[in-house]
Amino acid sequence: MVVAAAGRNEGLALSARLIGRLLLCPVLLWAIYSLTFVMAVKIPGNPFTQTERNILPEVQRAIEARYRADDNGRFYWDYLKGLFNPVEAWRGRRPLIDLGPSWQYGDWTCNQIVSAALPVSAGLGLLAMLLATAVGVPAGVLSAVHRNSWFDYLCVGLALVGVSLPTFVTGTAVLIGLAVGLGWFPVGGWGRLSQLPLPALTLSLPFMAYIARLTRLGMLEVLSSDYIRTARAKGLSERQVIWKHALKNAFLPVLSFLGPAMALALTGSFVVESIFNVPGLGRHFVDSILNRDRGMILATVLVYSAVIVVFNLAVDAAYHLVDPRIEAEGT
């Protein structure tokens, strides 16, 4: 009875914490929106005069009025009020989430651009994170178990290289070696299974290296704990001690890292997408800044921020699932 009551109390505390975090999400997204809006307004240049063709002043004023670019205060509040439309969406007049029009691509809304690019980046990012976790965690565990061995030195060295090298270097090396040199994969493009491995591998390498380092450090700390010595003294096999008991606690730092890392990977990497010609969200984000496309800047930043918030909430919940002894208020 006492154990059941304690379990219910911990579950209620965790639920209350997650609900509190959820209620803070709109405030956090509003702060991000406000800061991004100020920076977007301060970008020098006129987004409507990017072409070589001269635009008449009255035409430019009409375009600015259409996008409400002539009144920053009005644009700020109109964009914010039109962002979430449950009533209009129920009536079929507007989408539930309306990211507004793109200033650079007049025939496209930001919703259409994001809905076309985000699944590409999300699929690539999910594959990259699965690969990074599947390789990084076992490598970190084995490196810690065989400390100071040749395998440990090799893993530490490769992890250091993976963290240090930028993706445009590793991406170019992978492209030249596996695609151009050996011809095992296509040089670039998107849409076929054979075009997935190279960008996924390139995107996963820094995450893989960092996950391996975190796992190794966590395992080294846990393996010297008293409860591990007790588990060995009870006669448990080394496999059970390492993979069932030690890894459970050593994985917690990795779990904290996976939240923002997953969001970063799922929203895409401009460098990787550019090297392998992947039509993802990362390219639109950088192009929106170069084109001074305020609508697209706000849309991509809000989507990216929302993904980070969601995955951080998921990490909070996963903490309790991995180790129920962690108090909700202390996670």
C-alpha positions in Angstrom: 0.0 0.0 0.0 2.7 2.4 1.0 4.7 1.6 -2.2 1.7 2.0 -4.4 0.8 5.4 -2.8 4.4 6.5 -3.2 4.3 5.5 -6.9 1.1 7.4 -7.4 2.5 10.5 -5.7 5.6 10.3 -8.0 3.4 9.9 -11.0 1.3 12.9 -10.0 4.4 15.0 -9.4 5.8 14.1 -12.8 2.5 14.9 -14.5 2.3 18.2 -12.7 5.8 19.1 -13.8 5.1 18.1 -17.4 1.8 20.1 -17.4 3.7 23.1 -16.0 6.3 22.8 -18.7 3.6 22.5 -21.3 1.9 25.7 -20.1 5.2 27.5 -20.3 5.7 26.5 -23.9 3.6 29.4 -25.4 5.5 31.9 -23.3 8.8 30.5 -24.4 7.7 30.5 -28.1 6.4 34.0 -27.8 9.8 35.2 -26.4 11.6 33.4 -29.3 9.2 34.9 -31.8 9.8 38.5 -30.4 13.5 38.2 -30.4 13.6 36.7 -33.9 11.2 39.5 -35.1 13.5 42.2 -33.8 16.6 40.6 -35.5 14.7 40.1 -38.8 13.6 43.8 -38.8 17.2 44.9 -38.2 18.5 43.0 -41.2 19.7 45.7 -43.6 18.4 45.8 -47.2 15.0 45.7 -48.9 13.6 42.2 -49.5 11.5 43.4 -52.4 14.4 44.8 -54.4 16.5 41.7 -54.8 16.1 41.4 -58.5 17.9 43.5 -61.2 14.6 44.9 -62.4 13.8 48.3 -61.1 10.5 48.6 -59.2 8.4 51.8 -59.3 8.0 53.4 -55.9 4.2 53.1 -56.0 4.5 49.4 -56.8 7.0 48.9 -54.0 4.6 50.6 -51.6 1.8 48.4 -52.7 3.9 45.3 -52.2 5.0 46.4 -48.7 1.3 47.2 -47.8 0.3 43.7 -49.0 2.8 42.0 -46.7 2.4 44.7 -43.9 6.1 45.5 -44.2 5.3 49.2 -44.0 4.2 48.9 -40.4 6.4 46.7 -38.2 4.1 47.0 -35.1 1.1 46.0 -37.1 3.0 43.1 -38.7 4.1 41.9 -35.3 0.6 41.7 -33.8 -1.2 40.5 -36.9 1.3 37.7 -37.4 1.0 36.7 -33.7 -2.8 36.8 -33.8 -3.0 34.7 -37.0 -0.5 32.1 -35.9 -3.0 29.8 -34.1 -6.6 29.6 -35.5 -8.6 26.8 -33.9 -12.0 28.5 -34.7 -11.1 29.4 -38.3 -9.6 26.0 -38.8 -12.8 24.3 -37.5 -14.8 26.4 -40.0 -12.4 25.5 -42.8 -11.3 29.0 -43.5 -7.7 28.9 -42.4 -5.2 26.3 -41.3 -4.8 25.6 -37.6 -1.2 26.8 -37.7 -0.7 29.7 -40.2 2.9 30.7 -40.7 2.0 33.4 -43.1 3.1 34.2 -46.7 6.7 34.0 -47.9 8.0 37.4 -49.0 10.4 35.9 -51.6 8.1 33.2 -53.1 4.9 35.0 -53.7 3.0 32.0 -55.0 3.9 29.9 -51.9 2.9 30.2 -48.3 5.3 29.3 -45.5 3.0 26.4 -44.6 3.4 24.9 -48.0 7.2 25.3 -48.0 7.6 23.9 -44.5 5.2 21.0 -45.1 7.2 20.1 -48.2 10.7 20.5 -46.7 10.2 19.4 -43.1 9.4 15.7 -43.8 12.6 15.4 -45.8 14.7 16.9 -43.0 12.8 14.9 -40.4 13.4 11.6 -42.2 17.0 12.3 -42.7 17.5 13.5 -39.1 15.7 10.5 -37.6 17.8 8.1 -39.6 20.9 9.9 -38.6 20.0 9.8 -34.9 19.1 6.2 -35.0 22.5 5.4 -36.6 24.3 7.7 -34.1 22.6 6.0 -31.1 23.0 2.5 -32.4 26.7 2.9 -32.9 27.6 5.5 -30.3 26.1 3.8 -27.2 27.7 0.3 -27.7 31.0 1.9 -28.7 31.0 4.0 -25.5 30.0 1.0 -23.3 32.7 -1.3 -24.8 35.3 1.5 -24.5 34.6 2.0 -20.8 34.5 -1.8 -20.1 37.9 -2.3 -21.9 39.4 0.9 -20.5 43.0 1.7 -21.6 42.9 -1.0 -24.3 43.6 -0.5 -28.0 39.8 -0.4 -28.6 39.4 2.3 -26.0 42.1 4.5 -27.5 40.6 3.9 -30.9 37.1 5.0 -29.8 38.4 8.0 -27.9 40.5 9.1 -30.9 37.6 8.6 -33.4 35.2 10.4 -31.1 37.6 13.3 -30.8 37.9 13.5 -34.6 34.2 13.2 -35.1 33.4 16.1 -32.7 36.2 18.3 -34.0 35.7 18.0 -37.8 33.0 20.2 -39.3 30.3 18.4 -41.4 31.5 20.1 -44.6 34.8 18.3 -44.2 33.4 14.9 -43.3 30.6 15.2 -45.9 33.1 16.0 -48.6 35.4 13.1 -47.6 32.5 10.7 -47.5 31.2 12.0 -50.9 34.6 11.7 -52.5 35.5 8.3 -51.0 32.3 6.3 -51.1 30.4 8.0 -54.0 33.1 9.3 -56.4 36.0 7.0 -55.6 34.3 3.6 -55.0 31.0 4.4 -56.7 28.9 2.6 -54.0 26.3 5.3 -53.7 24.9 8.1 -55.9 26.7 11.5 -55.6 23.6 13.3 -54.5 19.9 13.8 -54.8 16.9 12.6 -52.9 14.0 10.2 -53.4 15.7 6.8 -53.6 16.9 4.5 -50.9 20.4 4.5 -52.3 20.6 8.2 -51.7 19.9 8.0 -48.0 23.1 6.4 -46.5 25.7 9.1 -47.3 23.8 12.2 -46.0 22.6 10.2 -43.0 26.1 9.0 -42.2 27.5 12.5 -42.5 24.8 14.0 -40.3 25.2 11.3 -37.7 29.0 11.4 -37.2 29.2 14.4 -34.8 26.2 13.1 -32.8 27.7 9.6 -32.8 31.0 10.8 -31.5 29.4 12.9 -28.7 27.1 10.0 -27.7 30.0 7.6 -27.5 32.0 10.1 -25.3 29.0 10.7 -23.0 28.3 6.9 -22.7 31.9 6.2 -21.9 32.2 8.8 -19.2 28.9 7.7 -17.7 29.9 4.1 -17.7 33.3 4.8 -16.1 31.5 6.6 -13.3 28.8 4.0 -12.8 31.1 1.0 -13.0 32.9 2.2 -9.8 29.7 2.6 -7.9 28.8 0.5 -4.8 25.7 -1.0 -6.3 27.7 -2.4 -9.3 30.1 -4.1 -6.9 27.1 -5.5 -5.0 25.6 -6.8 -8.2 28.8 -8.6 -9.1 29.1 -10.0 -5.5 25.6 -11.5 -5.9 26.8 -13.6 -8.8 25.2 -11.7 -11.7 26.9 -12.2 -15.1 29.0 -9.5 -16.5 26.6 -9.0 -19.3 23.7 -8.4 -16.9 25.8 -6.0 -14.8 26.9 -3.9 -17.8 23.9 -3.9 -20.1 21.1 -4.1 -17.5 22.3 -2.3 -14.4 25.2 0.0 -15.4 23.9 1.2 -18.7 20.6 2.2 -17.3 22.1 5.0 -15.2 25.0 5.8 -17.5 22.5 6.5 -20.3 20.9 9.4 -18.4 23.5 12.1 -19.7 22.9 10.7 -23.2 19.2 11.0 -22.8 19.6 14.7 -21.9 21.7 15.3 -25.0 19.2 13.5 -27.3 16.5 16.0 -26.8 18.1 19.1 -28.4 20.2 16.8 -30.7 17.2 15.1 -32.1 15.5 18.5 -32.7 18.7 19.8 -34.5 18.9 16.6 -36.6 15.3 16.5 -37.5 15.1 20.1 -38.6 18.0 19.5 -40.9 21.5 20.6 -41.5 22.1 23.2 -44.3 25.7 22.0 -44.9 24.7 18.4 -45.3 21.7 19.2 -47.4 23.8 21.4 -49.6 26.5 18.9 -50.1 24.1 16.1 -51.1 21.5 18.3 -52.7 18.8 17.3 -50.2 15.6 19.6 -50.4 15.2 20.0 -46.7 14.3 22.8 -44.3 17.9 23.8 -43.5 18.4 25.3 -47.0 15.2 27.3 -46.7 16.3 28.7 -43.3 19.6 30.1 -44.7 18.0 31.3 -48.0 15.4 33.2 -46.0 18.1 35.1 -44.2 20.0 35.8 -47.5 16.7 36.9 -49.2 15.6 38.9 -46.1 12.3 36.9 -46.3 10.9 37.9 -42.9 7.9 35.5 -43.2 10.1 32.5 -43.9 12.6 33.5 -41.2 9.9 33.6 -38.5 8.3 30.3 -39.8 11.5 28.3 -39.8 12.6 29.6 -36.4 9.2 28.9 -34.8 9.1 25.4 -36.3 12.6 24.6 -35.1 11.9 26.1 -31.6 8.7 24.1 -31.3 10.5 20.9 -32.2 13.1 21.6 -29.5 10.4 22.2 -26.9 8.6 19.0 -27.7 11.7 16.9 -27.5 12.8 18.4 -24.2 9.4 17.6 -22.8 9.8 14.0 -24.1 13.2 13.8 -22.4 11.6 14.9 -19.1 9.1 12.1 -19.4 11.7 9.6 -20.6 13.9 10.3 -17.5 11.2 8.9 -15.2 10.7 5.9 -17.4 14.5 5.1 -17.5 14.9 5.6 -13.7 11.7 5.9 -11.7 13.7 6.8 -8.6 14.4 10.2 -10.0 12.0 12.7 -8.4 10.0 14.7 -10.8 10.9 18.0 -9.2 14.6 17.2 -9.4 14.8 16.2 -13.1 
